[in-house]
Structures are given as C-alpha cells and as structure tokens.
C-alpha cells in the first residue's frame, strides 16, 4: 500500500452502507463510513476504478492536505502554503467549490473567493502571470471543506456528478437521479437473479441501472469524461488497463428486465436511453397501464419503481395509491415489490402492510423506500409450506 492515499466518496443520504459495501467488493482498503460519505484508501489505478465502477458515489475526492483555521487570514495562508504548480499549469483553468459547516465561517462563496485569491497570488508572485477560472469545464476542480475549524483541501477526481452516466439523453419531467435509482435497487437486494419489472418506467433509468447491476457492467462506462483525465499525472495506459479489467468482469444474465409506461413518449425516450447504454439485448420497454397488467413470468419477480407523488400532477393521489395496492395484491403473486415515495400520506392508501420502510431522500424531499411482499397463495399457506 506504499502508493495508496486517502480518498472520499460522497453519496446521498441513506446509501452510506451500500457504498461502503461497493467499495469493499472492488478492493478498497480502510473503508470508513461517515455522513453522506465513505472514506477509503487506494492507489491512482483504484481512483480510476472507483470512478468507473461505483454506482452510489456522487463524487470521488482526493484530499491533499488539511489544517485548522480560525479566520480568513488563516485560510489564505494555508492555501498559499500548497505548491499549486504541482497540480496546475499557467495555461490550465480551475474552479473551486466550498462547503462550510462551522460557526466561525458562514459563507461558502467567500471561502471559495479567498481560495481563488491565494492560488492566483501565488502564481503571480512566482511567474508574473495567473491561471484563469472556468466554472464550466475546468482543468482542475478544487474542493474546500470546512468542518468546525478544520479545513480540508481536496482535488475532485470526478468533475461533474457521477450520476451523469452518459447514457441518458432523453428525459421526462422529473426523471429519477441515476445514483438514487442504483442505490434503491441495491437497497432492495436486486442482484440479477430473477426477472425484473419497473411498471412506471418513465425514461427507463431504473431498468437500465437494474440491467447494469445484473450484468456487472461498470456504472460509468458510458460517461464522456472524468476530471482526472486533465490532471498533470493522467495515465491513459493505466486507465485503459483498469477499464478492460472491469469489463472482463461482466456476467451473463438469464432473466428478463421489463419496463412499462402508459405514455408513448416515455417509451420512445426509454428506448433511446437503452440504446445509448448498449443494453437493447437486456431491457425491453412496453407501452401499457400497470393497473391493467398482470405478472407474465413464472417464478419470483422483483419490482422497483418510482410512482408519481407530486400534488401538482393531475391524478387523485388516494385513488392512485389504492390502485397500486390492488394491482399488486390481485395480479402479482410471488413478487417482491419496492417503490419510493415522498408522499408519506399516500402510503396509507396502498391498503397493504409494508414489510420494510427505509428513509431516503429524493433531492431535498424526505422519502421512503417501501417493500411489499406478495405471496403466491395466502401468507398462511406460505408459512405452512
């Protein structure tokens, strides 16, 4: 582990344990769970691998140094103490994002501005020139995190959030975030060992993520770029070896993955995204109404979906959720059905008792991932068998 260094994978609330398990599976060292983040150790190749493979990570940060700070002068001096020419050339651009959880400092934008001044001044003093800021497509993304009085400076190896997988070019209103979809699937225990259905599939994100998990396809294999590709120590040969090794671990899938949506426009968009993800052999999308459907496969079926729960939509929430419960109970025996909702009142109308409720967030909305077990025959018969 001589070339290993500490990294931080940021995630969404409720997925910390899932992300830690993902990290252990791909070989991370010293995995430690925090709040919406998991820290771990690995080398440069592992940093590339983490960005490629992790389904529930939003970003992979590489901390370079940290120090206690009490005021803005401390921050300026601390940033100036870092040898920025090791990370940034004069012709390169940079951007800074700052998060602050402190009683001493209150404005993250001010911290970002102080950081920028310190970096620019260092270059001016040493070269007479300065690199430029580019908030859209920087060559180096710098992350400043202040927790109480501890300031940590990290390099953002991902760039844009890792939920931008690269396959989704067609979307509907309020599509589910890809990291959230993958996290819900992993929380539900989906492992590709049965048939799968998303009965309200929208633009197909849940079905695509389900297929990628089932086939062990790296989550970000279709992504256009990562921030580390612009770093001064970027190693293309190493990245291609890591990518090839990850692709060699894909596996066959011998069940069906189906998405249903009653809107033709959604079906069309889902098919575009499935084609972008190179998954047309594994995912089939049908136009249809879940409430008029029934289970089409023998054996166990795994359902995960994201029903509408916004009051602005033109549906009667009570009636809609009641129909979800009726359809599952009547037409889907031998099924584990999971769905997410931020409308906690609506759950009361499903008319079934959930066997699990997990608190998650959909954006800023507190939500629940709920599980309903639909037994083939009566529950009593199941236990007698």
Residue pairs with C-beta under 8 A, 6 or more apart in sequence:
1 29
1 41
1 43
3 43
3 44
4 29
4 41
4 42
4 43
4 46
5 41
5 42
5 43
5 62
6 30
6 39
6 40
6 41
6 63
7 39
7 40
7 41
7 42
7 47
7 50
7 60
7 61
7 62
7 63
7 157
8 37
8 38
8 39
8 60
8 61
8 63
8 154
9 19
9 23
9 37
9 38
9 39
9 40
9 50
9 54
9 57
9 58
9 59
9 60
9 61
10 36
10 37
10 57
10 58
10 59
10 60
10 61
11 18
11 19
11 36
11 37
11 38
11 56
11 57
11 58
11 179
11 183
12 36
12 56
12 58
12 177
12 179
12 180
12 183
12 360
12 361
13 36
13 359
13 360
13 361
14 183
14 187
14 358
14 359
14 360
14 361
15 56
15 179
15 183
15 186
15 187
15 360
16 33
16 34
16 35
16 36
16 37
16 38
17 33
18 56
18 183
18 186
18 187
19 38
19 54
19 56
19 57
20 31
20 33
20 38
21 186
22 53
22 54
22 55
22 56
22 57
22 186
23 31
23 38
23 40
23 50
23 54
24 31
26 46
26 49
26 50
26 53
26 54
27 42
27 46
27 49
28 40
28 41
28 42
28 46
28 50
29 40
29 41
29 42
30 39
30 40
30 41
31 38
31 39
31 40
32 38
32 39
32 40
40 50
42 49
42 50
44 233
44 235
44 238
45 238
45 241
45 242
47 60
47 62
47 157
47 228
48 226
48 228
48 238
48 239
48 242
48 243
49 242
49 246
50 57
50 60
51 57
51 60
51 157
51 158
51 162
51 220
51 226
51 228
52 218
52 219
52 220
52 221
52 242
52 243
52 246
53 218
53 219
53 220
53 246
54 60
54 162
54 219
55 179
55 182
55 183
55 186
55 209
55 212
55 213
55 219
56 179
56 182
56 183
56 186
57 158
57 162
57 179
58 158
58 161
58 162
58 163
58 179
59 143
59 156
59 157
59 158
59 161
59 162
60 156
60 157
60 158
60 162
61 143
61 154
61 155
61 156
61 157
62 154
62 155
62 156
62 157
63 152
63 153
63 154
64 82
64 87
64 153
64 154
64 155
65 82
65 152
65 153
66 150
66 151
66 152
66 153
67 74
67 78
67 150
67 151
68 74
68 149
68 150
68 151
69 75
69 78
69 104
69 146
69 149
69 150
69 151
70 104
70 149
71 104
72 105
72 110
72 114
74 151
75 105
75 111
75 114
75 115
75 118
75 151
76 114
76 117
76 118
77 118
78 151
78 153
79 114
79 115
79 118
79 119
79 153
80 118
80 121
80 122
82 153
84 119
84 122
84 123
85 123
85 126
86 232
87 140
87 155
87 231
87 232
88 94
88 119
88 131
88 139
88 140
88 232
89 131
89 139
89 232
90 123
90 127
90 129
90 130
90 131
91 131
92 131
92 139
92 140
92 230
93 131
93 132
93 133
93 134
93 137
93 138
93 139
93 140
94 119
94 131
94 132
94 133
94 134
94 138
94 139
94 140
94 141
94 142
95 133
95 134
95 135
95 138
95 140
95 141
95 142
96 112
96 115
96 116
96 133
96 141
96 142
96 143
96 144
97 112
97 141
97 142
97 143
97 144
97 156
98 108
98 109
98 111
98 112
98 115
98 143
98 144
98 145
98 146
99 108
99 143
99 144
99 145
99 146
100 106
100 107
100 108
100 111
100 146
101 146
101 147
101 148
102 146
102 147
102 148
102 149
103 148
104 146
104 148
104 149
105 111
105 146
111 144
111 146
112 144
115 142
115 144
116 133
119 131
119 142
120 130
120 131
123 129
123 130
123 131
124 130
138 230
139 230
140 155
140 227
140 230
140 231
141 155
141 156
141 159
141 227
142 153
142 154
142 155
142 156
143 153
143 154
143 155
143 156
144 151
144 152
144 153
144 154
145 151
145 152
145 154
146 152
155 227
155 231
156 227
157 226
157 227
157 228
157 231
158 226
158 227
158 228
159 225
159 226
159 227
161 179
162 179
162 219
162 220
162 223
163 177
163 178
163 179
163 180
164 178
164 223
165 178
165 219
165 220
165 222
165 223
165 277
166 220
166 222
166 223
166 224
166 276
167 208
167 222
167 273
167 276
167 277
168 175
168 178
168 203
168 205
168 208
168 273
168 276
169 272
169 273
169 276
170 203
170 268
170 269
170 270
170 272
170 273
171 203
171 269
172 202
172 203
172 263
172 265
172 266
172 269
174 310
175 202
175 203
175 205
176 202
176 205
176 206
176 306
176 362
177 362
177 363
178 205
178 209
178 219
180 360
180 362
181 205
181 206
181 209
181 306
182 209
182 212
182 213
182 219
183 360
184 206
184 304
184 306
184 338
184 340
184 360
184 369
185 206
185 209
185 210
185 213
185 304
186 213
187 358
187 360
187 369
188 302
188 304
188 336
188 338
188 369
188 371
189 336
190 196
190 210
190 213
190 214
190 302
190 304
191 213
191 214
192 210
192 213
192 214
192 215
192 251
192 253
192 255
193 255
194 255
194 299
194 300
194 301
194 302
195 255
195 256
195 257
195 258
195 297
195 299
195 300
195 301
195 302
196 207
196 210
196 214
196 255
196 256
196 257
196 258
196 301
196 302
196 303
196 304
197 257
197 258
197 259
197 260
197 301
197 302
197 303
198 204
198 206
198 207
198 210
198 258
198 259
198 260
198 303
198 304
198 305
199 260
199 290
199 293
199 303
199 305
200 260
200 261
200 290
200 305
200 306
200 307
200 308
201 207
201 259
201 260
201 261
201 266
201 270
201 285
201 305
202 261
202 266
202 269
202 270
202 306
203 266
203 269
203 270
203 273
204 259
204 269
204 270
204 271
204 273
204 274
204 283
204 285
205 273
206 259
206 304
206 305
206 306
207 257
207 258
207 259
207 270
207 274
207 283
207 285
208 273
208 274
208 277
208 279
208 283
209 219
210 257
210 283
210 304
211 217
211 253
211 257
211 277
211 279
211 282
211 283
212 218
212 219
212 277
212 279
214 253
214 255
214 257
214 282
215 250
215 251
215 252
215 253
215 282
216 249
216 250
216 251
217 247
217 250
218 243
218 246
218 247
220 226
221 243
221 246
221 247
222 276
222 277
222 278
228 234
229 239
253 282
256 284
256 297
257 282
257 283
257 284
258 283
258 284
258 285
258 286
258 296
259 270
259 283
259 284
259 285
259 286
260 285
260 286
260 287
260 288
260 289
260 290
260 293
261 267
261 270
261 285
261 287
261 288
262 287
262 288
262 289
262 290
263 287
264 287
267 285
267 286
267 287
270 285
271 285
274 280
274 283
274 285
290 324
290 327
291 323
291 326
291 327
293 327
293 331
294 331
294 332
295 301
295 331
295 332
295 333
295 334
295 335
299 334
300 334
300 335
300 336
301 332
301 334
301 335
301 336
302 335
302 336
303 328
303 332
303 335
303 336
303 337
303 338
303 339
304 338
304 339
305 338
305 339
306 339
306 340
307 320
307 321
307 324
307 339
307 341
308 315
308 320
309 317
309 341
309 342
309 343
309 346
310 343
311 317
311 343
317 343
317 345
317 346
317 349
318 346
318 349
319 349
320 346
321 341
321 343
321 346
321 347
321 349
321 350
322 349
322 350
322 351
324 339
324 350
325 349
325 350
325 351
325 352
325 372
326 351
328 335
328 337
328 352
328 372
328 374
329 351
329 352
329 374
332 374
333 374
333 375
333 376
333 377
334 374
334 375
334 376
335 373
335 374
336 371
336 372
336 373
336 374
337 371
337 372
337 373
337 374
338 369
338 370
338 371
338 372
339 369
339 370
340 360
340 362
340 367
340 368
340 369
340 370
341 347
341 367
341 368
341 370
342 362
342 365
342 366
342 367
342 368
344 368
347 354
347 368
347 370
350 372
352 372
353 372
354 370
354 371
354 372
355 371
355 372
355 373
356 369
356 370
356 371
357 368
357 369
357 370
357 371
358 368
358 369
358 370
359 366
359 367
359 368
360 367
360 368
360 369
361 367
375 381
375 382
376 382
